[in-house]
Amino acid sequence: MSAPDDHVDLLRALAPQVLGILVRRHGRFDACEDAVQDALLAAAVQWPAEGVPESPRGWLVTVASRRLIDHLRGEQARRRREDTAAARVPADEALAPAPDDEQPPEHDDTLTLLILCCHPALSPASQLALTLRAVGGLTTAQIASAFLVPEATMAQRISRAKQSIRAAGGGFEMPPEPERGERLRVVLHVLYLIFNEGYIASSGPDLQRGELTREAIRLTRAVRALLPDDGEVAGLLALMLLTDARRAARIRADGTLIALADQDRSLWNRAYIEEGTTLITGALAHATHGPYQLQAAIAAVHDEAPSAQDTDWPQILALYELLARVAPNPMVTLNHAVAVAMVHGPRAGLELLATLDADERIADHHRLDAVRAHLLEMAGDHAAAGAGYRAAARRTTSLPEQRYLEARAARLDSGAPPAP
Amino acid sequence: MKYILLIYDNANTRETFLGENGEALMAEIDAIMKELTESGELVGGEALADPSNTRTIRVVDGAPAITDGPFAEAKEHLGGYLIVDCESPERAAEIALRWPSARFSPLEVRPLMDPAGAEM
């Protein structure tokens, strides 16, 4: 018998395939998705005890089909009681495994499912939850615990998401070409949100939330396998790998954050850095350069520097100039200002930062205060820097960020040497 | 992002909600709770007992000091709370505005701290 982890990996890999088979056969994405979730839960209980069946996919399809048919019969009976026309119920033959249940399906439906789960009618929170359940094969309880909400809340969110897709007429098919690119962009954004949700939590009491990085990387790998020529898919996967590579170095055992410049680089994951760098180098060699590719390239320059002092800031600055042109937004400007400061001095960085003061998307954001404080500290204005860190600490809603910012302010008060 | 809605009552709030015309107000609350439950935004919430049931505790010079009742008669007191998980502060404020007691006494909407964070 294999280890429980093997079961979990196998189940998660099979989840979208089984769901794809069911939806192709019966339609009704919402009911099929519930049935597959039931089958996954049954497998999670039975397989470790009884061993993995000879054809795991066929087993899941059979069990899920049975649940689906029970559900549809129940619905039909209800409708009959309400004296409406009888609906068609699949015949019992539908229960017998079809020959192709044993084989990997001809079409890989993962991308179609992702596009459906990231339907534009849904809020980002619902897109995330539904993607993790329907494509990732996570249970509602796992998703709820990752997002720190009660299971009932998450169950409602998922069920409402499926209703909204149905109401919006979302079908199980690839959208036509002009729309497809835009829909794929939403999918990549949702995968990146899942990654970030896990990355910022990947320590301490939130380890389970941290699992989300692994899941986001796994799903992005699956998308990359289906779209190997898409530069932004490669860019996103590279960005995740090059960011996650620093995970072990970003936080102390007591939960306090360590700035990039102060991290112990020997803790960085070399295998991820190599894989990410190879990916992004290949992607940048052709095609147009989208925002994920440029962010991955920036991460690669950081990751390749043997020490913070050896960072190739002129290269990073050039990449931020490109990024600011391709995808201008205030968060990019913040990081761009840091790169300007590292190349042309803190005053030049502060000048760029001043352009954000009138931008209501970020004027009240703690990161603007924090970055300004950092540049003021570089410029030697410790009083203003300390006040800036304290203002940022009051505004942030993140406990570790608040501790970090208070510590920076306290260090300036005590007259300790400024951070490198 | 999670927000807590701190619902303040005045001296007459409970009478208003439990009195003759309270049924319509309670129905509004039921409708909002149903909507928040179905949308998956409701994380939790409770009503607090009347402030006369309060015990105020302090440690004074290392010794526990417990007094019955709230320390001072306030015009408004905390009557209950809701925790919602929603897309934006605007949405949280919209929920608070629809809470019927907002017509009699204020609600405070405050984000909860997140145990996670990004390095800077």
Contacts between the chains, C-beta under 8 A, distances in Angstrom:
chain1	res1	chain2	res2	distance
A	123	B	87	5.4
A	124	B	87	7.2
A	125	B	40	7.8
A	125	B	85	7.4
A	125	B	87	6.6
A	126	B	40	7.3
A	129	B	40	7.8
A	147	B	85	7.6
A	148	B	2	7.7
A	148	B	115	7.9
A	149	B	43	5.4
A	149	B	85	5.5
A	150	B	43	6.5
A	150	B	44	7.0
A	152	B	37	8.0
A	153	B	40	5.4
A	153	B	41	7.6
A	153	B	42	6.2
A	153	B	43	5.9
A	153	B	85	6.9
A	154	B	40	6.6
A	155	B	40	7.8
A	156	B	37	6.0
A	156	B	38	5.9
A	156	B	39	7.0
A	156	B	40	4.0
A	156	B	42	8.0
A	157	B	39	7.4
A	157	B	40	2.7
A	157	B	41	7.9
A	158	B	40	7.4
A	160	B	38	6.1
A	160	B	39	5.7
A	160	B	40	5.7
A	196	B	118	7.9
A	199	B	118	7.7
A	200	B	116	4.2
A	200	B	117	5.8
A	200	B	118	5.0
A	201	B	115	7.3
A	201	B	116	3.7
A	204	B	115	7.3
A	205	B	115	6.3
A	206	B	115	5.8
A	206	B	116	5.6
A	209	B	116	6.8
A	250	B	119	5.2
A	251	B	119	7.7
A	257	B	117	6.2
A	257	B	118	7.7
A	257	B	119	4.4
A	257	B	120	7.5
A	258	B	119	6.2
A	259	B	119	5.5
A	259	B	120	6.1
A	260	B	119	6.4
A	367	B	120	7.3
A	370	B	120	5.6
A	371	B	120	7.5
A	374	B	120	7.4
A	396	B	117	7.5
A	397	B	1	7.2
A	397	B	111	4.7
A	397	B	112	7.2
A	397	B	113	5.6
A	397	B	114	5.7
A	398	B	113	6.9
A	398	B	114	4.9
A	398	B	116	6.5
A	398	B	117	3.4
A	398	B	118	7.6
A	399	B	113	5.0
A	399	B	114	6.8
A	399	B	115	5.5
A	399	B	117	6.8
A	400	B	115	7.5
A	400	B	116	7.0
A	400	B	117	3.8
A	401	B	117	3.9
A	401	B	118	7.1
A	401	B	120	7.2
A	402	B	113	7.5
A	402	B	117	7.9
A	404	B	117	7.5
A	404	B	119	7.5
A	404	B	120	6.9
